[in-house]
Amino acid sequence: MAYNLKIYESLNILCVEDDESIRNIYDAMFSLVFKNVYLAENGKEGLEIFQKEKIDIVLTDHSMPVMDGLEMSRKIREVDATIPIVMITAIENINMLRDAIDIRITSFIKKPISSQSIFSTLEFVAKSVLAERLLVQFQKEKLLYSEYQENLTYEKERTIIKNDVVENRFLNFECEVFFQPRDTLSGDSYSIRKVDEKRYFAFIVDGMGKGISASVTAMMCCAYANHIVNEIIVTKDDFSLSSLITRVMKFLAPNLLEDEVISASFLFFDGKEEIMEYAMFSMPAMLYVSKEDKNVHKIKSNNPPLSAYTSSVNSTRIGVNDIDKFLFFSDGVNENSLKKSQDSYAKFLHNDFLESANLEEFELKRVEKIEEQEDDVTYIFLKNRNN
């Protein structure tokens, strides 16, 4: 019977046998086909070699002094649950066989042994080892490729995001942005665009759902909003928030999945008139602190979520001259669970914002209270520079 001896050339075998003449036969026979052959004269010595060397197959006699093959196999299984162990035995005791099955001996060879019985068993075992290697390698390569693609996607996300703020100066405000996806693929995105010296456009989008679909939707929305702003900057056309949103939705509508919706905040700051115009689509209420009463006030969404069927846009204008600071954010900020509590961070959001002079202080307070980041987190912190 012909055997495929090439399958052994990358494998290491450990042969545990107390009979020196048989060990010599193993050495002479296996050295011709295996990458490395390790020999031990009892289970204790075999276990020590196993712990030091990279072993792919264990071939062991059952009856040996110091430590028998069964005890050695039991200790090997405590370290490696899958390595093939082939046991050579003349014993047909039912209790021994039951113990061998319990510790998952891979195969048995009954004495007296022959080269045919050994190689017919080892060929099957070696193929299983190589198949496992191929599977592990395939999974490793697949994981590396997936990580590579996710990293490229994250780089693309960061490229699409535009932030025209220089040295945190945003009209009369200090402007700081926190953007931290929970996973590489983010359902959040944002942009802050300088339309001209006195006007800024800010935008936060939260693609509903998880994974690639939400990420693609958020990136498309952000990219097209930036494209429109670029056109306005180049052509020096007048800026219309409702027109920009209408154009974004006209572009997105054919590309949305059935029943897919988008949450977003569109913000336009006009430094000449000292106003902010906003259109919020099912986003968490933005917060601001009034200079006059030093209290936190909420501005709720004035539109339902964006969808393929959005046909009208409501926008609202408010004065900003008397506002000390703003906080605009996605729901990843306020919906995190608290440490040792079933409440969400929304319980402390207002007070932490009120007591924070800047983004760094606010973030320290937030992270101190939440259990873990459960969603993508994006927020814009504006602080009036005149105070």
Secondary structure, 3 states (H helix, E strand, C coil): CCCCHHHHCCCEEEEECCCHHHHHHHHHHHCCCCCEEEEECCHHHHHHHHHHCCCCEEEEECCCCCCCHHHHHHHHHHHCCCCCEEEEECCCCHHHHHHHHHCCCCEEEECCCCHHHHHHHHHHHHHHHHHHHHHHHHHHHHHHHHHHHHHHHHHHHHHHCCECCECCEECCEEEEEEEECCCCCCCEEEEEEEEECCEEEEEEEEECCCHHHHHHHHHHHHHHHHHHHHHHHHHCCCCCHHHHHHHHHHHHHHHCCCCCCEEEEEEEEECCCCEEEEEEECCCCEEEEECCCCCEEEECCCECCECCCCCCCCCEEEECCCEEEEEEECCCCCCCEECCCCCECHHHHHHHHHHCCCHHHHHHHHHHHECCCCCCEEEEEEEECCC
